[in-house]
Amino acid sequence: MNSENEKQKTTKEKKSFGKVISDAFHELGQTFIAFAKAPTALWGINVPYILEGLVYFGILTILGTYGSENVGLLDTESGLVYSFVTGGITLAMLLFGGFADKIGVRNSLRLAFLIFLGGRTLIALSGSLGLTGGLWSPMFFTMISGLLFIVVAYGLYQPAAYAGVRRYTTPKTAAMGYAAIYGLMNLGAFLSGFISSLTRQSFEDVFPPNGLTAVFWIYVGITFIALMCTIFLLSRKNDEAAVKKVKEETDKINEESGKEKEKEEEVKPKEKVKILSTLIFLIISIVLFLFSGLGFENSINQIFNVDLFGLNLTIDLFLVLGGLGILITFIDYVRQRSYHPFRDKRFTFFVFILIPVQTLFAHNWLTIPYYLKRAFAGSVVSDYFEVFSNVNPVLIFILAPIVAGLTARANVYKMMIYGTFVMALPTFLLVIGPNMYLFLLYILLMTIGEAMWQPRFLQWIAEVAPKNMTGLYMGVGQFPWFLTKVITGFYSGWFLMKYCPLDADPSTMNTEFMWLIYGCIAVITPIALILAKNWMVKGFKTKHEG
């Protein structure tokens, strides 16, 4: 047996570089063909995913501008709204991921789109009813209520969509399935830039001051179309046919490779879980937030100003205490669940160490739209900032499936190291200063890095999850993403006001220092992955069996 392995190894080593590339593209082509023949039910996830990507990223791109120019919020307040939305979405995945497993893929997706529809209608109404603006105004409450609906809907939608990909793909098409769903959402995001720009400029007089309300109504209509696609393409008949087809193809693949048929045992925790202490900690945390600067004015809260490395930081006492309360709530929640994924130290490290590099994702909507509109004022980049803000998504749509096909057999951990390095380092190009070509080069290189690791990471989480716990694992695996978006939202508005302020002359801005700080944060991830490699590899999880 050893001699046979050595022979195979020698044969592999004799392959020329050209042969390796040729084989990789041949395998990529075969994977594309297999994926193109995927069941109709899978397209019942993919097609609405394009539309949802269009609406979701479209709203994120203009939400900050809408908050500043329409609702009358400060940049820091708009940043907190972003934190509420994007962070809340990931927290909702953590809370409702298991519920999506219980009611099934079809029901979860249909329910999610109904809630999306209600939420986006409220956002559009906030700019259509002539309501007064400002923080805690009727206009603000209408908008934030709609955003809350969206947050809840995503708690069902995202875990269910990825569970659906797992349900409707075979071992041969799985990598392409996860890459495709990731890429398709980004295709929708790219298209949103054109829809938003054209609609905004066409309806500026109808919906003053900037036509953004008209864009929100367009997104309401697109959400309705996505709901209809989900209902008709993801019917019970198509679902049953897809499950049957996938089972037959998987059995055939396993038979050809000599693998034993995987056991399909349902994982059901048998322990009784006490939730009283967790609820108490959560209630205390909410009360602390209400007494902070994010809540209601009061004489109890204390605000401190601290100078750190030349930066003037404002510390809100009750906001900090509320954050600590949430952390204690989370620890208590995990402590009482022996089956919870975060009980695994390596799994926990792996998903949390991605926070620094993931801040670059958050800056795609927290910083880049403002940066392009303000630092490039008077240029085509500023006039069409929505389009330039969404160059990354269209590149992901093109690159993600190709990179996934070429690296399908590559070691996941190594791909995480390489991918996060390639994603983080280009940030330092922006330290040179505002330049359209450097910005586009940054987006290209960053996107290649993203395509190298992000889809593989999502696939890894879905595959290590025990059967019937995919939604839970997807939600839990996204929890650090929740922290990323919340934390980044708290400081991004301050950096914009200091280094890229509204209505300032671009020559007086200091965006170079802002991007230097962001680049230094991002490279923490690949460096930490390298330092922890030996420890991680010893007990690194692979695809769940049984």
C-alpha positions as CSV (number, residue, x, y, z in Angstrom):
1,M,0.0,0.0,0.0
2,N,2.8,2.4,0.9
3,S,4.7,1.7,-2.4
4,E,1.5,2.4,-4.3
5,N,1.1,5.7,-2.6
6,E,4.7,6.6,-3.3
7,K,4.2,5.7,-6.9
8,Q,1.1,8.0,-7.2
9,K,3.0,10.8,-5.4
10,T,5.9,10.4,-7.9
11,T,3.5,10.4,-10.9
12,K,1.9,13.6,-9.5
13,E,5.2,15.3,-9.0
14,K,6.2,14.6,-12.7
15,K,3.3,16.7,-14.0
16,S,4.4,19.9,-15.7
17,F,2.9,23.2,-14.6
18,G,1.0,23.4,-17.9
19,K,-0.5,19.9,-17.3
20,V,-1.6,20.9,-13.8
21,I,-3.4,24.0,-15.1
22,S,-4.9,22.0,-18.0
23,D,-6.3,19.4,-15.7
24,A,-7.6,22.1,-13.3
25,F,-9.5,23.8,-16.1
26,H,-10.8,20.5,-17.4
27,E,-12.2,19.7,-14.0
28,L,-13.6,23.2,-13.8
29,G,-15.4,22.6,-17.1
30,Q,-16.9,19.3,-15.9
31,T,-18.0,20.9,-12.7
32,F,-19.8,23.7,-14.6
33,I,-21.5,21.1,-16.7
34,A,-22.7,19.2,-13.7
35,F,-23.9,22.3,-12.0
36,A,-25.8,23.5,-15.1
37,K,-27.8,20.3,-14.9
38,A,-28.7,21.0,-11.3
39,P,-32.3,20.4,-10.2
40,T,-35.0,23.1,-10.7
41,A,-35.2,23.5,-6.9
42,L,-31.6,24.7,-6.7
43,W,-32.5,27.4,-9.2
44,G,-35.5,28.2,-7.0
45,I,-32.8,29.4,-4.5
46,N,-30.3,30.9,-7.0
47,V,-32.7,33.1,-9.0
48,P,-34.3,34.8,-6.0
49,Y,-30.8,35.1,-4.5
50,I,-29.7,37.3,-7.5
51,L,-32.8,39.6,-6.9
52,E,-32.2,39.6,-3.1
53,G,-28.5,40.5,-3.6
54,L,-29.6,43.4,-5.8
55,V,-32.0,44.8,-3.2
56,Y,-29.9,44.1,-0.1
57,F,-26.7,45.6,-1.4
58,G,-28.6,48.3,-3.2
59,I,-30.2,49.4,0.1
60,L,-26.8,49.2,1.9
61,T,-25.2,51.4,-0.7
62,I,-27.7,54.3,-0.3
63,L,-28.8,53.8,3.3
64,G,-26.1,56.1,4.7
65,T,-26.8,58.8,2.2
66,Y,-30.5,58.5,2.8
67,G,-30.0,58.8,6.6
68,S,-27.7,61.8,6.2
69,E,-29.6,63.8,3.5
70,N,-33.2,62.6,3.9
71,V,-33.7,61.7,7.5
72,G,-31.2,64.2,8.8
73,L,-28.8,62.0,10.7
74,L,-25.1,62.7,11.5
75,D,-22.5,60.3,9.9
76,T,-21.9,58.7,13.3
77,E,-25.6,58.1,13.7
78,S,-25.9,56.7,10.2
79,G,-23.0,54.4,11.1
80,L,-24.9,53.1,14.1
81,V,-27.9,52.5,11.9
82,Y,-25.7,50.4,9.7
83,S,-24.4,48.5,12.7
84,F,-28.0,47.8,13.8
85,V,-29.0,46.5,10.4
86,T,-25.9,44.5,9.4
87,G,-25.0,43.4,12.9
88,G,-28.7,42.6,13.7
89,I,-28.9,40.4,10.6
90,T,-26.1,38.2,11.7
91,L,-27.4,38.1,15.2
92,A,-30.8,37.1,13.8
93,M,-29.1,34.2,11.9
94,L,-27.6,33.0,15.2
95,L,-31.1,33.1,16.9
96,F,-33.2,31.8,14.0
97,G,-30.8,29.5,12.2
98,G,-32.1,26.5,14.2
99,F,-35.7,27.5,13.5
100,A,-35.1,27.5,9.8
101,D,-34.0,23.8,10.2
102,K,-37.3,23.0,11.9
103,I,-39.7,24.5,9.4
104,G,-37.7,23.5,6.4
105,V,-36.0,25.3,3.4
106,R,-39.2,26.0,1.4
107,N,-41.2,27.4,4.3
108,S,-38.3,29.5,5.6
109,L,-37.6,31.1,2.3
110,R,-41.2,32.0,1.6
111,L,-41.8,33.4,5.1
112,A,-38.5,35.4,4.8
113,F,-39.6,37.1,1.5
114,L,-43.0,38.0,2.9
115,I,-41.3,39.7,5.9
116,F,-38.8,41.4,3.5
117,L,-41.7,42.8,1.5
118,G,-43.3,44.3,4.6
119,G,-40.1,45.8,5.8
120,R,-39.1,47.4,2.5
121,T,-42.5,48.9,2.1
122,L,-42.1,50.7,5.4
123,I,-38.7,52.1,4.4
124,A,-40.2,53.4,1.1
125,L,-43.1,54.9,3.0
126,S,-40.8,56.7,5.4
127,G,-39.8,59.0,2.5
128,S,-43.2,59.2,0.9
129,L,-45.5,60.4,3.7
130,G,-43.9,63.8,4.4
131,L,-42.8,62.9,7.9
132,T,-40.5,65.1,9.9
133,G,-36.9,64.0,10.1
134,G,-34.1,63.7,12.7
135,L,-33.0,61.1,15.2
136,W,-36.1,59.5,16.9
137,S,-38.4,61.4,14.6
138,P,-41.5,59.8,12.9
139,M,-39.5,59.4,9.7
140,F,-36.7,57.7,11.6
141,F,-39.0,55.3,13.5
142,T,-40.8,54.3,10.2
143,M,-37.5,53.6,8.5
144,I,-36.0,51.7,11.5
145,S,-39.2,49.6,11.8
146,G,-38.8,48.5,8.2
147,L,-35.2,47.8,8.8
148,L,-36.1,45.7,11.9
149,F,-38.4,43.5,9.6
150,I,-35.5,43.0,7.3
151,V,-33.2,42.0,10.1
152,V,-35.6,39.3,11.3
153,A,-36.2,38.0,7.8
154,Y,-32.5,37.5,7.2
155,G,-32.3,35.4,10.3
156,L,-34.4,32.9,8.3
157,Y,-33.3,33.6,4.8
158,Q,-29.5,33.2,4.9
159,P,-29.3,29.9,6.9
160,A,-32.2,28.4,4.8
161,A,-30.6,29.4,1.5
162,Y,-27.3,27.7,2.4
163,A,-29.1,24.7,3.9
164,G,-30.9,24.5,0.5
165,V,-27.6,24.4,-1.4
166,R,-26.5,21.5,0.8
167,R,-29.8,19.8,0.2
168,Y,-29.8,20.2,-3.6
169,T,-26.1,19.5,-4.5
170,T,-23.9,16.4,-4.7
171,P,-20.3,16.1,-3.5
172,K,-19.3,16.9,-7.1
173,T,-21.3,20.1,-7.3
174,A,-21.2,21.3,-3.7
175,A,-18.2,23.6,-4.1
176,M,-19.7,25.2,-7.2
177,G,-23.1,25.4,-5.5
178,Y,-21.7,27.5,-2.6
179,A,-19.5,29.6,-4.8
180,A,-22.5,30.2,-7.2
181,I,-24.9,31.4,-4.5
182,Y,-22.2,33.7,-3.2
183,G,-21.4,35.0,-6.7
184,L,-25.1,35.4,-7.7
185,M,-25.9,37.6,-4.8
186,N,-22.9,39.8,-5.8
187,L,-24.2,39.9,-9.4
188,G,-27.4,41.4,-8.1
189,A,-25.4,43.9,-6.0
190,F,-23.5,45.1,-9.1
191,L,-26.8,45.6,-11.0
192,S,-28.2,47.6,-8.1
193,G,-25.6,50.3,-8.8
194,F,-27.1,51.0,-12.3
195,I,-30.7,50.8,-11.1
196,S,-30.1,53.1,-8.2
197,S,-28.1,55.7,-10.2
198,L,-30.6,55.9,-13.0
199,T,-33.7,55.9,-10.8
200,R,-32.3,58.4,-8.3
201,Q,-31.4,60.9,-11.1
202,S,-34.8,60.4,-12.9
203,F,-37.0,60.9,-9.9
204,E,-35.1,63.6,-8.1
205,D,-37.9,66.2,-8.6
206,V,-40.6,63.7,-7.7
207,F,-39.0,62.5,-4.5
208,P,-36.8,65.4,-3.2
209,P,-34.1,66.0,-2.2
210,N,-32.3,63.2,-4.1
211,G,-34.8,60.7,-5.6
212,L,-33.7,57.9,-3.2
213,T,-37.2,57.2,-2.1
214,A,-38.0,56.1,-5.6
215,V,-35.2,53.6,-5.5
216,F,-36.7,52.1,-2.3
217,W,-40.0,51.6,-4.2
218,I,-38.2,49.9,-7.0
219,Y,-36.7,47.5,-4.5
220,V,-40.2,46.8,-3.1
221,G,-41.3,45.6,-6.5
222,I,-38.2,43.4,-7.0
223,T,-38.8,41.8,-3.6
224,F,-42.3,40.8,-4.7
225,I,-40.9,39.2,-7.9
226,A,-38.3,37.3,-5.8
227,L,-41.2,36.0,-3.6
228,M,-43.1,34.8,-6.7
229,C,-40.0,33.0,-8.0
230,T,-39.5,31.3,-4.7
231,I,-43.1,30.1,-4.6
232,F,-43.2,28.7,-8.2
233,L,-39.6,27.3,-8.6
234,L,-39.3,25.9,-5.1
235,S,-42.5,23.9,-5.2
236,R,-43.0,20.7,-3.2
237,K,-42.8,18.7,-6.4
238,N,-39.5,20.3,-7.4
239,D,-38.1,19.8,-3.9
240,E,-38.9,16.1,-3.8
241,A,-37.6,15.6,-7.3
242,A,-34.3,17.4,-6.4
243,V,-33.8,15.4,-3.2
244,K,-34.3,12.1,-5.1
245,K,-31.9,13.1,-7.9
246,V,-29.2,14.3,-5.5
247,K,-29.5,11.0,-3.5
248,E,-29.1,8.9,-6.6
249,E,-26.1,10.9,-7.9
250,T,-24.4,10.9,-4.5
251,D,-24.8,7.2,-4.1
252,K,-23.3,6.7,-7.6
253,I,-20.4,9.0,-6.8
254,N,-19.7,7.1,-3.5
255,E,-20.0,3.8,-5.3
256,E,-17.5,4.8,-7.9
257,S,-15.0,6.2,-5.4
258,G,-15.4,3.2,-3.1
259,K,-16.8,5.2,-0.2
260,E,-19.4,3.7,2.1
261,K,-22.8,5.3,2.1
262,E,-23.0,8.1,4.7
263,K,-25.3,7.5,7.6
264,E,-28.1,9.9,7.9
265,E,-28.6,10.0,11.6
266,E,-30.4,13.0,13.0
267,V,-28.6,14.9,15.7
268,K,-30.8,15.8,18.6
269,P,-29.5,17.2,21.8
270,K,-30.9,15.2,24.7
271,E,-30.0,17.7,27.5
272,K,-32.5,20.1,29.1
273,V,-31.4,23.7,28.6
274,K,-32.2,26.4,31.1
275,I,-32.8,29.8,29.5
276,L,-33.8,31.9,32.6
277,S,-30.3,33.2,33.3
278,T,-29.7,34.0,29.7
279,L,-32.9,36.0,29.5
280,I,-32.1,37.9,32.6
281,F,-28.6,38.9,31.3
282,L,-30.2,39.9,28.0
283,I,-32.8,42.1,29.6
284,I,-30.1,43.8,31.8
285,S,-28.1,44.4,28.6
286,I,-31.0,46.0,26.8
287,V,-31.7,48.3,29.8
288,L,-28.0,49.4,29.9
289,F,-28.3,50.2,26.2
290,L,-31.4,52.3,26.8
291,F,-29.5,54.4,29.4
292,S,-26.6,54.9,26.9
293,G,-26.2,57.6,24.3
294,L,-28.0,55.3,21.9
295,G,-31.1,55.4,24.1
296,F,-32.9,58.1,26.0
297,E,-31.4,61.2,27.5
298,N,-30.7,60.8,31.2
299,S,-28.5,62.2,34.0
300,I,-27.1,58.8,35.0
301,N,-24.9,58.0,32.0
302,Q,-21.3,59.3,31.9
303,I,-19.3,60.2,28.8
304,F,-15.5,60.2,28.9
305,N,-13.0,61.6,26.3
306,V,-9.7,59.7,26.0
307,D,-6.7,60.5,23.8
308,L,-5.1,57.3,22.4
309,F,-2.3,57.4,19.8
310,G,-3.4,60.9,18.8
311,L,-7.0,59.8,18.4
312,N,-9.7,61.5,20.5
313,L,-12.0,58.7,21.6
314,T,-15.4,59.2,23.3
315,I,-16.4,56.4,25.7
316,D,-20.0,56.0,26.7
317,L,-20.2,54.2,30.1
318,F,-23.6,52.5,29.7
319,L,-22.8,51.6,26.1
320,V,-19.7,49.8,27.2
321,L,-21.6,48.1,30.0
322,G,-24.3,47.1,27.6
323,G,-21.6,45.5,25.3
324,L,-20.2,43.6,28.3
325,G,-23.7,42.5,29.1
326,I,-24.2,41.1,25.6
327,L,-20.9,39.2,25.9
328,I,-21.9,37.7,29.3
329,T,-25.3,36.8,27.7
330,F,-23.6,35.0,24.9
331,I,-21.2,33.1,27.2
332,D,-24.1,32.0,29.4
333,Y,-26.0,30.9,26.3
334,V,-23.1,28.7,25.0
335,R,-22.2,27.4,28.5
336,Q,-25.6,25.7,28.9
337,R,-25.4,23.9,25.5
338,S,-22.8,21.1,25.3
339,Y,-23.6,20.5,21.6
340,H,-23.0,24.1,20.6
341,P,-20.3,24.7,18.0
342,F,-18.6,27.4,20.0
343,R,-17.7,24.7,22.6
344,D,-15.0,23.6,20.1
345,K,-12.0,25.9,20.7
346,R,-10.5,25.5,17.2
347,F,-13.8,26.1,15.5
348,T,-14.3,29.2,17.7
349,F,-10.8,30.6,16.9
350,F,-11.2,29.9,13.2
351,V,-14.4,31.9,12.9
352,F,-13.5,34.8,15.2
353,I,-10.0,35.4,13.9
354,L,-11.6,36.4,10.6
355,I,-13.0,39.6,12.1
356,P,-10.1,41.9,11.3
357,V,-10.1,41.0,7.5
358,Q,-13.9,41.0,7.4
359,T,-13.9,44.7,8.4
360,L,-13.0,45.3,4.7
361,F,-16.4,43.8,3.7
362,A,-18.1,46.2,6.1
363,H,-16.2,49.2,4.7
364,N,-17.8,48.4,1.3
365,W,-20.9,50.1,2.5
366,L,-19.8,51.9,5.7
367,T,-16.9,53.8,4.1
368,I,-16.5,53.4,0.3
369,P,-19.8,55.1,-0.8
370,Y,-18.9,58.1,1.3
371,Y,-15.3,58.0,0.2
372,L,-16.1,57.9,-3.5
373,K,-18.7,60.6,-3.3
374,R,-16.6,63.0,-1.2
375,A,-12.9,62.4,-1.9
376,F,-13.6,62.2,-5.7
377,A,-16.1,65.2,-5.7
378,G,-16.6,66.7,-9.2
379,S,-15.6,63.5,-11.1
380,V,-17.6,60.7,-12.7
381,V,-16.6,58.5,-9.8
382,S,-18.6,60.8,-7.4
383,D,-21.5,61.2,-9.8
384,Y,-21.9,57.4,-10.1
385,F,-20.7,56.4,-6.7
386,E,-23.3,53.5,-6.5
387,V,-21.8,51.9,-9.6
388,F,-18.2,52.2,-8.5
389,S,-19.1,51.1,-5.0
390,N,-20.4,47.8,-6.5
391,V,-17.5,46.8,-8.8
392,N,-16.5,44.2,-6.2
393,P,-19.8,42.3,-6.5
394,V,-19.6,41.8,-10.2
395,L,-16.0,40.7,-10.0
396,I,-17.0,38.2,-7.3
397,F,-19.7,36.9,-9.6
398,I,-17.1,36.2,-12.3
399,L,-14.3,35.0,-10.1
400,A,-15.9,33.0,-7.3
401,P,-17.0,30.0,-9.4
402,I,-13.7,30.0,-11.3
403,V,-11.6,30.1,-8.2
404,A,-13.8,27.6,-6.5
405,G,-13.4,25.2,-9.4
406,L,-9.6,25.6,-9.6
407,T,-9.1,25.2,-5.8
408,A,-11.9,22.7,-5.0
409,R,-9.3,20.2,-3.7
410,A,-7.0,22.7,-2.0
411,N,-6.6,22.6,1.8
412,V,-9.2,24.8,3.4
413,Y,-6.8,26.2,6.0
414,K,-4.1,27.1,3.5
415,M,-6.7,28.8,1.3
416,M,-7.8,30.9,4.2
417,I,-4.2,32.1,4.8
418,Y,-3.5,32.8,1.1
419,G,-7.0,34.4,0.5
420,T,-6.9,36.7,3.6
421,F,-3.4,37.9,2.7
422,V,-4.4,38.7,-0.9
423,M,-7.5,40.4,0.4
424,A,-5.8,42.5,3.1
425,L,-2.6,43.8,1.5
426,P,-4.1,45.8,-1.4
427,T,-5.7,48.1,1.2
428,F,-2.3,49.9,1.5
429,L,-2.7,51.0,-2.2
430,L,-5.3,53.5,-0.9
431,V,-2.7,55.0,1.4
432,I,-1.2,56.7,-1.6
433,G,-4.3,58.9,-2.0
434,P,-7.6,59.1,-4.0
435,N,-6.9,57.8,-7.4
436,M,-9.5,56.0,-9.6
437,Y,-7.0,53.5,-11.0
438,L,-5.5,52.6,-7.7
439,F,-9.0,52.2,-6.3
440,L,-10.0,49.9,-9.1
441,L,-6.8,47.9,-8.6
442,Y,-7.5,47.6,-4.9
443,I,-11.0,46.3,-5.6
444,L,-9.7,43.8,-8.1
445,L,-7.0,42.3,-5.8
446,M,-9.2,42.4,-2.8
447,T,-11.9,40.6,-4.7
448,I,-9.5,37.8,-5.8
449,G,-8.6,37.3,-2.2
450,E,-12.2,37.3,-1.2
451,A,-13.0,34.7,-3.9
452,M,-10.2,32.5,-2.6
453,W,-11.5,32.1,1.0
454,Q,-15.0,33.3,1.6
455,P,-17.0,30.7,-0.3
456,R,-14.7,27.9,1.0
457,F,-15.3,29.1,4.5
458,L,-19.1,28.9,4.1
459,Q,-18.8,25.5,2.5
460,W,-16.6,24.3,5.4
461,I,-19.1,25.4,8.0
462,A,-22.0,23.7,6.2
463,E,-20.0,20.5,5.8
464,V,-18.8,20.1,9.3
465,A,-22.3,20.6,10.6
466,P,-24.1,17.4,11.8
467,K,-27.2,16.4,9.9
468,N,-30.2,18.6,10.6
469,M,-28.0,21.3,12.3
470,T,-26.8,23.1,9.1
471,G,-28.9,26.2,9.9
472,L,-27.6,26.3,13.4
473,Y,-24.0,26.0,12.3
474,M,-24.4,28.6,9.5
475,G,-26.0,31.0,12.0
476,V,-23.3,30.4,14.6
477,G,-20.5,30.7,12.0
478,Q,-21.8,34.1,11.1
479,F,-21.7,35.4,14.7
480,P,-18.2,37.0,14.3
481,W,-19.5,38.7,11.2
482,F,-22.2,40.2,13.5
483,L,-19.4,41.6,15.7
484,T,-17.5,42.8,12.7
485,K,-20.4,44.9,11.4
486,V,-21.3,46.3,14.8
487,I,-17.8,47.2,15.8
488,T,-16.9,48.7,12.4
489,G,-20.1,50.7,12.4
490,F,-19.2,52.3,15.7
491,Y,-15.9,53.7,14.5
492,S,-16.3,54.2,10.7
493,G,-18.6,57.2,11.1
494,W,-16.0,58.9,13.4
495,F,-13.2,58.2,10.9
496,L,-15.3,59.7,8.0
497,M,-16.1,62.8,10.0
498,K,-12.4,63.4,10.9
499,Y,-10.6,62.3,7.7
500,C,-13.3,62.4,4.9
501,P,-16.0,64.9,6.1
502,L,-19.1,66.0,4.3
503,D,-18.8,69.2,2.2
504,A,-15.1,69.5,2.8
505,D,-12.6,70.3,0.0
506,P,-11.0,66.9,-1.1
507,S,-7.5,68.6,-0.8
508,T,-8.0,69.1,2.9
509,M,-9.0,65.5,3.6
510,N,-6.7,62.8,5.0
511,T,-8.1,59.6,3.7
512,E,-4.6,58.2,3.4
513,F,-4.3,57.8,7.2
514,M,-7.8,56.3,7.4
515,W,-6.9,53.6,4.9
516,L,-3.5,53.0,6.6
517,I,-5.3,52.2,9.9
518,Y,-7.9,49.9,8.1
519,G,-5.1,48.0,6.3
520,C,-3.2,47.4,9.5
521,I,-6.4,46.0,11.1
522,A,-7.0,43.7,8.1
523,V,-3.6,42.0,8.0
524,I,-4.1,40.8,11.6
525,T,-6.1,37.8,10.3
526,P,-3.6,36.2,8.0
527,I,-0.7,36.7,10.4
528,A,-2.7,35.1,13.2
529,L,-3.7,32.2,11.0
530,I,-0.1,31.5,10.2
531,L,1.0,31.7,13.9
532,A,-1.8,29.3,14.9
533,K,-1.3,26.9,12.1
534,N,0.4,24.0,14.0
535,W,-2.3,24.1,16.7
536,M,-5.2,24.4,14.3
537,V,-4.1,21.6,11.9
538,K,-3.9,19.1,14.8
539,G,-7.6,19.0,15.3
540,F,-9.0,20.8,12.3
541,K,-12.5,19.6,11.4
542,T,-13.3,18.1,8.0
543,K,-16.5,17.1,6.4
544,H,-19.0,15.6,8.9
545,E,-19.6,11.9,8.6
546,G,-22.8,10.5,9.9
